[in-house]
Amino acid sequence: MAVDVSLPRPAAAVTRAATIPARLLLSGIVAASFALRFVASLWHTTPLYFPDEYIYSGIARSLAGSGRPLIRGSSAHFPAMLEPLLAAPFWLTHDPALAYRLTQAENALAMSLAAIPMYLLMRKLGSGAGPALAAATLTVASPDLFFSAFVLADAIAYPLLLGAVYVGVCALSRPTRRSQLGFTVLVVLATFARVQYVFVPMVFLAAALVVERGSVRGVWTRFRLSVLLYAAPLALAAALGPRRLLGYYSGVADLHVRPGEIVHWLGTDAMLLAYAAGFALVPGAIVGIVYALWRPRSREECGLAALSVGLLLGLFAEAGLYATNGSDRFQERYLMVLLPLAFPACWLWLRRGRPARHAVALLALGLIAVSARVPLSGYTVSDAKQDSPFLLGVFRLEKAVGVGSGSLAIALAAAALACLAAGMAFRARLAWVAVGATLVASCAISVGAVSFDHRVVSTVRATYLPPDARWVDHAHVGAATLIQTPATPHARAHEQLFWNNSLKRVAFLDQASRIDAFDSPRVRVADDGRLMSRGQALRGPLVISNFAVRARLANAVAVARGADYELWRPLGTPRMALFVGGLYHDGWLAPAGNLTLWPGRDGRVTGTLRLPLSLPAGTQRTTLHLTGPGLERRVSVAPGQSRVVTIRVSHSGPWTLKFRSNRTGYLQPDDRPISVQAGMPVFSGYYCGTSPPTSEI
């Protein structure tokens, strides 16, 4: 009886492809993927994924400069060091823009190289060149290659983990010392890039037990080297504990297991992963895995099935645990290595002659029902899509044609792909149609994700950075300290830190929240206006955030502005002269805040404060309640009105005026709470800021 051992192939296509060596075609796939992904990354002109991109680039920069993994001069305790080590040579150029582009090129190449292990895996399973090249193409067409534009470790770990799957299948089929060592090396490297893969050695041992059909003696006899290799690190990990072992990621030990929520996220992740995989290959892949475990025809296919199931369970557990502890969104980044495994699993089913056809058809009908009943628009709101290129592509479509039309288009496309999955069960020649449709869907989603990313990057680049992103470096003031003020978005600080090598420290004024887990000294303003941190006055150049505050310094001169930051060069010991908390960068006042003036040499503040207030037409009358030493006043501002509030001041020590509005509005698109508009307050008289100069810009 003849057995169909490959995908049905259109004769004309095979005739043309047969004239070109498969390895040359594979090289072309890698090269084309690299070129396309690198060109797409050129649209990604500034980092977005913080604090991760700042951490990876900061460690790489430190390795290039000092040979030590530091963040702002302190040890990073960061276990995922492979990406910074590989990128460190780029930072020897001392040009952040060039280092950024070289890192993107490295990432595009690394993710494109993932085609090679998938090609080799298919050949190991016994496929011809056609299915192997199809697997390679689908691997690099995955929407998750979107992450090659980011300064993240995902791009480096992607080919390493897929390479480990291939070598793992080789080791499970023929457990030689070379294959077991090769698998171990690749897994260690993948874990050194992404700590989430630390569980993979246990998956390999479990897969070995499955391949040996439950024989512990067989595992010990054939895989003794692997058992011994993994036993020592496990003992060390148990002795040290997760906190000491994981360093920066030690917070994992504090995550709470919530079974009900985890089950919810497992179902959500499974549905969205099926969408991201393209639906058409999923039913066949599920049945192929089941048959490979139940009635394996070879150790290779049993090994692939066992490794795939182990990876799926481990990664889903991680994603579910993470989602239930404050990151409630689809964690496609965690699951990206599963997508390329769908086609090899489906091919196992096709090679068997498509058994359990009705089961495949029922699974396909289930996917159709899911696409009809569960619209994806609920998963693309707010930040729920930020870890998923698939959802970013869906959101881009919704923005282009409307939420309703976009959801309908996605549902129809998913239903068509699921119909192809059902059709494959009864007509083998539809397999190539399903592969082609999956490829087209992946490319369409990738284009949508890149397009959406380009829009976001353009907005961030224009809002968070000046035209010269290296504005602090180009001011040539030397090592500077960034002062993060309350309510300033963390990403604004990270952008400045990424692009400017001269920003060596970050200090946090009053209640400003920390931007990451690294060195975060607090700053307070002394009664004489000095900025005190850890018992000492700050003396060097200062970059102060003006996102939700206004600051004027004495004994310093403002030499440059970048977006909502000002660079001050000291003329001695800088002192705070005037500070307005709650005055946004665009001139709106928060519903509550304060204004403080610091005294001159005689310890007094004496003079007149003028505070311009206004409201645009079409708003509602708003009243500010002003309170201070010996002062209580209510000031009403009508729509379309401009007025100047004048207050006489005579006070010993710092003088503070507090304000609170009777009405709160919310400004779009960031939903900021606001009250009235205000100009920069002006104080005429004697105080800490009486003696110029105060600005050179």
N, C-alpha and C positions, 0 to 999 in steps of 0.2 A: 504493500500500500504506500503510495507516494505521500510525503509530508511537505507542506508548504513551509519553507524555512526562511523566507524573506518577504518583505513587502512587495505586493504587486507593483510592477514597474512599467510605465509607459515605454513602449519599444523605442520610439523616436528619441526620447530624452536619454535613454540608456545608451543608444548608439552614439549620440554626440558626446556624452560624458565619458564613454569608454576610451575615447582617443586621448584623454587627459589623465595622467597619473593621479590617483586619489590623494597622494600626499601633497602634490602640487595644488590640487583643489583645496585641500585643508589649509595650506599656507595662504592661499588666496582669501579664504574665509576669515582667517585670523587678521590678515592685513587689511581687508575691507572693514572689518569690525573696528580695528584700531583707528583707522582713518576717520570713519564716521563718528565714533565716540569722541575722539579728540577734537574734531571740528565742532561737535555739539558742545563740548566743554568750554570752547572759546566764548560761547555766549554766557557762560557762568563766570562772571567777572569778579565776584567777591564771595567769601565764605558766608554760609547761612546757618549751618548746623552747629549751634553753640550749646554748651562749651566744648563739645568734642573736637571740632576743627581747630579751635584755639589750643587745646591741650596737645593734640598730635603735632601741630606746627610748632608750638612752643618748645616741646621736648626735642624735636628735630633741630630747631634753631640752637638750643642749648648744647646738644651733642656736637654740632658743627663748631660752636664757639669755644666750649670749655671741655668737651668730652664727657660731660656729666649730664644725666637726665634731670634737669631742673625746670621749675616753673617759677618765675619771678624770684630766682635766687634760692628757692627752697626745694628740697628733694621731692620729686613727684610721686614716689612710691607707686609707680604705674606699671602693672605687669604686662600690658599689651605693647611691647616695645618694637616689634618687627617693623611696622610701618615707619615710625620715627627713624629707626636705624637706616632703612633704605632711602628715606628722603633727606637725611642729614647732609649728604654731599651737595644737594641743591642749595642749601642755605649758606654754603661757603661763598656764594656769589655776593652775599650781603645785600641782595636785591629781592625783597619780598615778592614783587610781581613776577620776576623770572623764576624764582623758586616755586611759586604757586603754579605756574604753567608747566614746569617740568614735573611737578608732582601729579598734575592732571594727566600728563602724557604717560607717566609711569603707571598710573591707575588704569588708563584706557588699555595699555598693552597687557597688563596683568589680567584684567577681566577677559580680554579677547583670547588670551592663551588658554582659558578654560575650555575652549573648543577641543583642544588636543586630548586631554584625558577622557572626555566624553566619546570622542572618536575611537580611542583605544579601548574603552570599555565595551562599546558595541562590537568591535572586532573580537574582543575576548569572549563575548557571549555567542559568537559564531555568525554574526551578520555579515552581509556583503558590504561593499564600499558605499553603495547608495544609502542604505539606512544609517550607516555610521556617519556619513557626511550630513545627513538630515539631522541627526542628533547634535552634531557640532554646530550646525547653523542655528537650530533652535536654542542652543545654549547661549550663543552670543546675541541672539535676537531678543532675549529676555528683557522685559522692561527694567529689571533690577540693575542692568548695566548703567542705568541712570546715575548710580552712586559713584561712577568713575570720575565725575566732575567735582567730587567733594574730597576734602582732605580727611579721609576716614580710612579705617583699616579694612572695611568690607571688601574693597577691591583687591587687596592683597590676599585675604583669607579665602576668597571665592575659588580661585584656581587651585589653591593648596588643598582645600577640603574635598573638591571634586577629584583632584589627583589622588587623595587618600582613599576615596571610594573605589577608584579603579585599582589601585595597588592592593587595597583591602580585599577586593574580589579575587585578585590574583593569589593573595596569601591564603584565602579561605579555600580556594580550589587546589592549590599546591603550596602547602605551608613550609616553604623553604626558609632558611635563615635570612637570605637576602630579601625576600618579599616581606617578611615580618619586620625586619629592620627598616625597610623602605616605608612601610605603612607608619611605623612609629615616628620616623623622622618627619614625614609630612603632617601627621597629626600634631606633633609638638610645634612645628612651624605655624600651622593654622591656629593653634591655641595661643602661641606667642603673638599672633596678630589679633585674634579675637578670642578672649577668654571664654566666651560662651561655648566653645567647642571642647572644653576640658573633659566632658563626659564621654567623648567619642571612643577612647580606649575600652571603656566598659561595654559600649555597643558592639565593638569588635569581638570581645570575649563572649558576649551573649550570642552574637551571630555564629561564632565558632561552635557553640553548644548546639545551635539549631542545625548547622551543617552536619555535625556529628550525630544528629538525631537523638540528642539528649544524653550522649555518653560522656560522662565526666572523665573517664579514663581516656577516651579518644582525644578530648581536648588537651589533657595533660601530656599525652604522648606526642601529639602533633604540634601543639601550640605552647609548649613549655617555655620557650624563649619569651613569648609575649606575656605569659602569666608572670614570669619573673621580672620582666621589664616594667610592668605596670604595678606590681606589688610594692616596690620600693617607693615610688612617688606617692602611692596611696597611704602608706605608712607615715611618710613625711608629712603629708597633708593633714592626717589625723593628729599627728603630734603637734604641729604648729597651730592648727585651727584655721578656719576660713579668714578671720580678720587679718592675721599676720601674713597669710599666704596671698590674699587677694589685694592687699594694699588699698589703692584708690576705690576698688570695688568691694571693700569690706562690708558695705551697707547691705549686701546681699544676705548676710546672716540675720538681718533684722526684718526681712520680708515676712509677711504674714500669709499663711496658707488658708485661703477661704474656698473650700471645696465647691460650694454652689456657684460662686462667681467664676472660678476657674473653669467649671463645666460650661458655663455660658460662653466664655471666651474661646474655649476649645471649639465649640460649634461655630462661632463667628469666624475664627481663624480658618477653619476647614472650608467654610463656604467661600470666603474671600480668596483663599489660596486656590480653590478650584476655578474661580473666575480668572485669577491672574495666570493660571496655567492654560487657559483657553477653552475649558469645558470639553472639547472634542476628544482629547486623549485621556481624560480622567477616568471614565467608566472602564475602558479597556485596561488602563494601568492598574486599577484596583483589583480587577479579576485576575490580571496577570500576576500580581504580587501574591494573591491568595493561592493560585495554582502552583506558583514556584515554591511556596512554603509547604503546601499540602502534598503535592506530587512532583517534586523537582526532577527534572530530566538530567541535570548536571549539578555539580557542586558550584559552578559559576553562577547559575541563575538562582540557586538557593541562597548563595552568599549575597548576591545583589539584593534579593528580596529582604533578607534578614537585616542587612545594613540599612536599607531604605526605611524599613519599619522602625528600627531602633533610632535612626536619626529623626524621623518624623515624631516619634513619641517624646524624645528628649527635647527637641526644639519647640514642640508645641507646649510642653510643660514649662519651659523657660519663658516663652512668650505669654502664656496664660498667667504665670506667677507675676511677671512684670506688669502686665495689664491690670491686674487686680490690686496693685500697690501704688496707684497714683498715675499710671501711664495708660489710661483706658483708651487705647486705640489699636488698630490692626498693625501688628509688628512684622511687617513684610521683610524688614531688614534681617530679622532673626531667622526667617524661613526661606530666604532666597535660594539656598543651595538645593532645596527640594524641587524647585520647578524643573531644572534640567533632567531630573530622574523620572519624570512622567513619561517621556517618550521611550526610554529603554524598557520600562515596565510594561508599557502598552505593546511594545514590539514582542515581548515574551508571550503575550496573549495571542498576537497575530501569528507567531511562529508555530504555536500549538494548533493552529487551524481554527482559531476563534471559538473556544469552548464556552459553555454557559452563556449562549447568545441572548437568551431571554433575560438573564440577570443583568447583562450589559445594557440591554434596551430599557429595563426597569430603572437602572441607575441614571440613564440618560433622561428618562421621563421625570425622575426626581429632580434633576438639575433644571429641567424646563419649569417645573412647578416652583422651584426656589426662585428662579429669575422672574417669574410672574408675580410671586407673592411678596418678595422682599426687595423693594427698590433700593438701589445703592445710594440714592441722594442722602439718606440718613447717616451714611458713613463718610460723607465728604464735607461735613460741616466743620467749621472752625479748624482746630489743630488735629482732628481725628485722622486726617489723611497724610500727615507730615512724614510718616515712616513708610509710606506705600506709594511707589511710582505708579502702580495700577490705579489707585484712587485719585492720584494727581491727574492722570490722563483722563479719567472719568469726569473729574471736576472741570477740567479744561473744556471738555465737550459740553457740559452743562452750562458753562459760562458763554459758550459760543452760540448755542441754539436754545437755551432755556432749560431750567431744571426738569420740567415735565417732558419736553421733547428729548432731552438728553437721556433721561432714565428710560424712556420708551425705546430709544435707539439701542441702548446697551442691552436691555431685556430681549429685544428682537435678535440682536447679534448673538447673544448667549444662547437663545433658543435654537438659532440656526446651527451653531456649533454643536449643541447637544443633539440635534437631529442627525448631524453627521456621525456622531458617536454611535447613535442607535443604528444608523444605516450601515456602518462598518461591520456590525454584527452579522449582517445578512449579505452584504456585497463587499468582497475584499478590496475591489478596486477603489472604493471610496476612501481607503486608508491614505492614499497620497493626497486626495482632496482635503482630508482632515488635516494632514500635516501642513499643506499649503495654506489652508484657512487659519490654522493656529499661528503660522508664521506671519501672515498678513495682520492678524489681530494683535500680535505682540509688537509688530512694527508700528501699527497705528497708535497703540497705547504709549509706546516709547516717544513717538512724535508729540503726542498730547502732553506727556509729562515734561518733556524738554521745553515745549512752548510755554507751559504754565510757569516752569522754573525761570525761564528767561524774563517773564513779566515781573515775577517776584524779585529777582535779582536786580532788575533795572530800578524798581521802586526803592529797594533797600539801598542800592548804590547812590541814588540821588538824595535819599532822605538821611541816611546815617553817616555819609562821608562827603567831604568837599570834593571838587573836581580833582584836586591833588590829594590822593589818599594818604600820601606820605608827608603830609603837611607839617607834622611835628619834627620828623627827621630833617626836612628841608629848611626848618627854622634855625638849625645848627646851634641849639642851646645846650646840648649835652644830655646826660641822663636825666629824665624827668619822672615825676610822680603823677599818676592820674588820680584825681579826687572824684570818687563816685558819690553823687549826692542823692538824697531820697527821691524815689519815684522814677529814677532814670532806668529805662529798659536795659537789661544786662547786655543784649546784643549790641547796643550802641558802644558800650565799653569794649566789648570783644573785637569789634571792627577796628577801633583805634589801636588796640594792642596788637592785632594781627599785622597791620600794615606799617607800624612804626617801631623800628628796632630800639629807638631811644626811650621808649616808655618802659622803664625797668621795674617800677613798683606801682601798686594800686593801694590806695587807702580809702576808707569808707567813712563819710561824714555823718555824724549823728546816727539816725536810724536807717541809713542806706543799707539795702540787703546785699549779701555776698554774691558775687557773680560766679563763683565756683568753690571747690573744696580746698583751694590752696591758700597760701599766706594772705591774710585779710586783716591787716591792722586797722584799728579804729582811729578816727581823728575827731578831736573836739576843739572848740574855739575857746581859748582862755579869756579872762576878763580884759586883758590888754590887746586882744585880737590875734595873738599868735596861734598858729595851727599846731596843736600838740598831738603827737602820736608816740605811744610807748615812753612817755615821760620826756620826750625831746621835741623841740620846735622844728618843723619842716623848714628847710633852708634853700633847697634847690628849685629848679623850674617846676611849675605846677600846671597841669592840664585839668581844668575844672569843668564838670558837666553843668550846663545851663538848661537842661531839658525842662525841669520843673522848678528851677530856682534862678535867682540872679545874684551874682557875687561881685563885689568890687574890693580890690585889695589895696593896701598901702604898702610902701616900700617894695613895690613891684610894678612892672609895666607890662601891659597886654601887647604881645608882639604878633599873635596870629589867631585866627578863628577857623575852626573846622566843624561844619554842621552846627551842633549844639554844644560845642566845647570851646573854651578859650585857653590859650597858652600864655602863661605869665612868667616873665623873666625877673628873678629877684634883684633888688637893689639893696641888699642887706637881708634882714629877716622879714619875710612876708607876713603881713598882718591882715586879718579880715577887717574891712572898714564898714561895709554895708552888705547885708544878706537879706534876700527876700525868699522865703520858702512858700511855694504855692503859686509862683508866677511862671507860667509855661513859656516855652520857647516861642510860641506863636502869639503871645500877648494876652492869653486868657488867664484869669485868676481861678484857682481851685476854690471849692466851696469854703475852705478854711485854710488858714496859713498864718504866717507871721513875718514881721520885718524887724530887723535888729540893726542898731547903729552902735559901733564901739567907740569908746572915748579917746580923746587926744591925750597928750602928755600930762595934762593937769587932772586927768581922771574924769572929765566931764564931757557931756554931749550938750551943746547949746546952739540953737538956731531954729530954722524953719524947714519942715518937710513938706514937699509938694508931691501929691500922688494923683496922676491923671487917670480918670475912669471914664468908661463909655460902654454903650451897648449898640449893636447894629439894629437896624429896623427889622421888624417882624419878630422880635423877641418879647419877653415879658418884663415888666418893671421888677427890679431886684434891689433889695436893701442889704447893705453891709453893716454889720455891727462891729464897731471898732472899740477895742479896749487896750489900755496901757496904764502906766503909772499916773494916777490922778486924771485919767481920761476915760470917758465912755460916750460914744457918739454913734448915731445911726445916720447912714448916708444912703439915699435912694437914687438909683440911676434908671431913667426911663429909656425905652427903645428909641434909638436915633439921637440920644443925648450924649454930649461930652461935657465933663466937668472936672475941675481940679480941686482935690481936697487939700486944705492947708492946715497944718498942725504945728503949733509952737512947742519946742522941746527945750527943757532945761533940767538936766538929770545927771546925777553922779553915778558913774559906772555904765555898763552896757544898757541901752534903752531898747525895749521891745514893744512893738505894736502888734496886737493880734487881731485878726479879722475873721468873721464868719458870716455867711450869707443866709438869707431866709428862703432861698430857692436854689435848687440844684438842677442844672441841665446836663445833657450828655452829648458830647461832640463826636460826630462820626468822621472817619470810619473806625477810630480806635476806642470809641465809647468812653472817652475821658470825662470825668465829672468837672463841671465848670460853673462859674457864677457870672462875673462881668469881665470886660476887657480892661486892661491896665497898661499904661506906659511905664517906663523905667522911673522909679521914684528919684527925686532930686532933693538933696539936702544942702541948704545954704547955711553955713555957720561953722562952728568949730567941733571937729570930731576926729577920729583916727585917720580919716581919708582927706583931711583938709589939705595936706601937702602933696601937690602933684610931683612927678608925672604919674599918670595912671594908664596911659595908652599910647601906643605907637601905630595903631591901626585905625 
